Structure formats: C-alpha cells, structure tokens
Amino acid sequence: MSLKIISTPSAPAAIGPYAQAVRIGDLLFTSGQIPLTAAGELAAGGIAEQTHQVLANLKAVLSAEGAGFSDVVKTTVFLKDMNQFAEFNTIYASYFGDHTPARSTVEVARLPRDVFVEIELIAAIPVESPKN
C-alpha cells in the first residue's frame, strides 16, 4: 500500500514539514488541528470558538476524502486547561452525536500559537469511497 498525502484549501495549510492528513488503505490519520481559519488566521474567542474552528478544520480534512465524523475511530485532544473540559466536551459531543469514537484527552503546558485546544484523529474510510 502506498501513502496518499491529503491537502484541502478548506482547512489551514500545513505550516511545517507535515501534511494535513495521510491516508493508507482505508485509514486516514490527521495532523493535529489548531483553531486557525483556512486563511491562516487565529480564530477569535475562547475555548468554545476555538473548539468549533478546530472541528470545522477536521471536518474539511475528512470531507476531502469523502468521510465524516461518523467514520472517526479515535481522537486525541490536547487542552491547555483541563478546567475547560466540560465546555469543550459539550461542543465536541455536538459534532459527533451518538457516535462515540475512542478518545484520549490530556492537558498540556503549551500549544502552538498559545491556543486552548488541538485535536488529531484517525478515521476508517469505506473502501468504496468515491475519493479513493
């Protein structure tokens, strides 16, 4: 199997030596997304606004491969302050609905651009996806 580098203009471009996502077979691995807009601007606001932006970015990357949040099998969440977990979790849950992928959530000392949240995910994309 060969690796396929995923890139979409609907999410912020990679700002270093990494890809927005990499696909191998039916698995899609995203890089961590922080709350930058597709234009590269930091989303204004607190944990709520930043969480919405991060999830919008991840949705765009998933969509580039014909997938959605229902295809996600694992997420890793990095929070600047675990005291914001409840507010973050309410927003996160609104994007996944009844689908509950595995998840790890950790508090970190610092994130790029001093944001409040970063999320990466792994999705299993059906082989019959039109974007293969």
MITIZA-289850 format. One record per residue (C-alpha): residue number from 1; x, y, z; residue in one letter. Coordinates in pm, whole numbers, plus 50000, padded with zeros to 5 digits. Layout:
<atoms>
+-----+-------+-------+-------+------+
! pos !  east ! north !    up ! code !
+-----+-------+-------+-------+------+
! NUM !     X !     Y !     Z !    A !
...
+-----+-------+-------+-------+------+
</atoms>
This chain:
<atoms>
+-----+-------+-------+-------+------+
! pos !  east ! north !    up ! code !
+-----+-------+-------+-------+------+
!   1 ! 50000 ! 50000 ! 50000 !    M !
!   2 ! 50117 ! 50348 ! 49928 !    S !
!   3 ! 50066 ! 50662 ! 50130 !    L !
!   4 ! 49844 ! 50936 ! 49995 !    K !
!   5 ! 49906 ! 51289 ! 50120 !    I !
!   6 ! 49581 ! 51476 ! 50181 !    I !
!   7 ! 49554 ! 51850 ! 50137 !    S !
!   8 ! 49247 ! 52072 ! 50112 !    T !
!   9 ! 49222 ! 52450 ! 50083 !    P !
!  10 ! 48917 ! 52430 ! 50312 !    S !
!  11 ! 49146 ! 52384 ! 50614 !    A !
!  12 ! 49459 ! 52573 ! 50716 !    P !
!  13 ! 49766 ! 52475 ! 50518 !    A !
!  14 ! 50043 ! 52288 ! 50694 !    A !
!  15 ! 50296 ! 52540 ! 50827 !    I !
!  16 ! 50582 ! 52296 ! 50862 !    G !
!  17 ! 50715 ! 51969 ! 50725 !    P !
!  18 ! 50392 ! 51773 ! 50768 !    Y !
!  19 ! 50066 ! 51703 ! 50583 !    A !
!  20 ! 49712 ! 51793 ! 50685 !    Q !
!  21 ! 49649 ! 51418 ! 50673 !    A !
!  22 ! 49786 ! 51094 ! 50536 !    V !
!  23 ! 49581 ! 50805 ! 50405 !    R !
!  24 ! 49693 ! 50446 ! 50379 !    I !
!  25 ! 49432 ! 50199 ! 50262 !    G !
!  26 ! 49109 ! 50279 ! 50441 !    D !
!  27 ! 49276 ! 50462 ! 50731 !    L !
!  28 ! 49310 ! 50838 ! 50746 !    L !
!  29 ! 49545 ! 50996 ! 51002 !    F !
!  30 ! 49514 ! 51372 ! 51051 !    T !
!  31 ! 49777 ! 51602 ! 51188 !    S !
!  32 ! 49675 ! 51800 ! 51492 !    G !
!  33 ! 49447 ! 52088 ! 51402 !    Q !
!  34 ! 49455 ! 52412 ! 51596 !    I !
!  35 ! 49197 ! 52692 ! 51563 !    P !
!  36 ! 49334 ! 52857 ! 51251 !    L !
!  37 ! 49094 ! 52952 ! 50974 !    T !
!  38 ! 49155 ! 52826 ! 50621 !    A !
!  39 ! 49314 ! 53167 ! 50557 !    A !
!  40 ! 49563 ! 53101 ! 50838 !    G !
!  41 ! 49416 ! 53346 ! 51090 !    E !
!  42 ! 49372 ! 53251 ! 51454 !    L !
!  43 ! 49004 ! 53215 ! 51547 !    A !
!  44 ! 48900 ! 53483 ! 51793 !    A !
!  45 ! 48746 ! 53392 ! 52125 !    G !
!  46 ! 48785 ! 53136 ! 52399 !    G !
!  47 ! 48764 ! 52760 ! 52423 !    I !
!  48 ! 48417 ! 52743 ! 52264 !    A !
!  49 ! 48507 ! 52938 ! 51950 !    E !
!  50 ! 48841 ! 52763 ! 51919 !    Q !
!  51 ! 48685 ! 52418 ! 51955 !    T !
!  52 ! 48431 ! 52497 ! 51682 !    H !
!  53 ! 48713 ! 52609 ! 51449 !    Q !
!  54 ! 48925 ! 52301 ! 51515 !    V !
!  55 ! 48630 ! 52071 ! 51447 !    L !
!  56 ! 48543 ! 52266 ! 51130 !    A !
!  57 ! 48902 ! 52214 ! 51013 !    N !
!  58 ! 48885 ! 51841 ! 51085 !    L !
!  59 ! 48550 ! 51818 ! 50906 !    K !
!  60 ! 48709 ! 51978 ! 50598 !    A !
!  61 ! 49001 ! 51733 ! 50601 !    V !
!  62 ! 48764 ! 51437 ! 50643 !    L !
!  63 ! 48541 ! 51567 ! 50363 !    S !
!  64 ! 48840 ! 51584 ! 50129 !    A !
!  65 ! 48840 ! 51204 ! 50141 !    E !
!  66 ! 48463 ! 51159 ! 50135 !    G !
!  67 ! 48443 ! 51093 ! 50509 !    A !
!  68 ! 48275 ! 51249 ! 50809 !    G !
!  69 ! 48277 ! 51236 ! 51187 !    F !
!  70 ! 48083 ! 50908 ! 51181 !    S !
!  71 ! 48394 ! 50747 ! 51026 !    D !
!  72 ! 48624 ! 50856 ! 51311 !    V !
!  73 ! 48759 ! 50572 ! 51526 !    V !
!  74 ! 48996 ! 50764 ! 51758 !    K !
!  75 ! 49064 ! 51121 ! 51861 !    T !
!  76 ! 49341 ! 51270 ! 52069 !    T !
!  77 ! 49262 ! 51602 ! 52235 !    V !
!  78 ! 49518 ! 51841 ! 52380 !    F !
!  79 ! 49377 ! 52107 ! 52615 !    L !
!  80 ! 49569 ! 52398 ! 52762 !    K !
!  81 ! 49348 ! 52392 ! 53073 !    D !
!  82 ! 49156 ! 52084 ! 53190 !    M !
!  83 ! 48921 ! 52321 ! 53376 !    N !
!  84 ! 48775 ! 52396 ! 53029 !    Q !
!  85 ! 48698 ! 52028 ! 52967 !    F !
!  86 ! 48322 ! 52048 ! 53032 !    A !
!  87 ! 48272 ! 52337 ! 52789 !    E !
!  88 ! 48494 ! 52168 ! 52531 !    F !
!  89 ! 48317 ! 51833 ! 52575 !    N !
!  90 ! 47970 ! 51980 ! 52513 !    T !
!  91 ! 48083 ! 52125 ! 52180 !    I !
!  92 ! 48277 ! 51812 ! 52084 !    Y !
!  93 ! 47971 ! 51595 ! 52153 !    A !
!  94 ! 47754 ! 51815 ! 51930 !    S !
!  95 ! 47973 ! 51726 ! 51630 !    Y !
!  96 ! 47977 ! 51351 ! 51694 !    F !
!  97 ! 47615 ! 51298 ! 51804 !    G !
!  98 ! 47554 ! 50936 ! 51905 !    D !
!  99 ! 47886 ! 50826 ! 51751 !    H !
! 100 ! 48144 ! 50788 ! 52025 !    T !
! 101 ! 48493 ! 50712 ! 51895 !    P !
! 102 ! 48773 ! 50623 ! 52133 !    A !
! 103 ! 48935 ! 50935 ! 52277 !    R !
! 104 ! 49228 ! 51047 ! 52486 !    S !
! 105 ! 49230 ! 51395 ! 52640 !    T !
! 106 ! 49538 ! 51544 ! 52801 !    V !
! 107 ! 49628 ! 51879 ! 52950 !    E !
! 108 ! 49946 ! 52024 ! 52805 !    V !
! 109 ! 50174 ! 52305 ! 52915 !    A !
! 110 ! 50161 ! 52488 ! 52584 !    R !
! 111 ! 50018 ! 52455 ! 52234 !    L !
! 112 ! 50124 ! 52624 ! 51909 !    P !
! 113 ! 50029 ! 52993 ! 51899 !    R !
! 114 ! 49918 ! 52959 ! 52263 !    D !
! 115 ! 49577 ! 52823 ! 52160 !    V !
! 116 ! 49343 ! 52646 ! 52401 !    F !
! 117 ! 49284 ! 52323 ! 52204 !    V !
! 118 ! 49436 ! 52094 ! 51941 !    E !
! 119 ! 49277 ! 51774 ! 51808 !    I !
! 120 ! 49405 ! 51495 ! 51585 !    E !
! 121 ! 49206 ! 51196 ! 51468 !    L !
! 122 ! 49208 ! 50863 ! 51291 !    I !
! 123 ! 48921 ! 50765 ! 51062 !    A !
! 124 ! 48832 ! 50445 ! 50882 !    A !
! 125 ! 48706 ! 50534 ! 50536 !    I !
! 126 ! 48494 ! 50282 ! 50346 !    P !
! 127 ! 48692 ! 50131 ! 50059 !    V !
! 128 ! 48412 ! 50220 ! 49819 !    E !
! 129 ! 48466 ! 50590 ! 49892 !    S !
! 130 ! 48450 ! 50789 ! 49564 !    P !
! 131 ! 48773 ! 50969 ! 49661 !    K !
! 132 ! 48993 ! 50655 ! 49662 !    N !
+-----+-------+-------+-------+------+
</atoms>
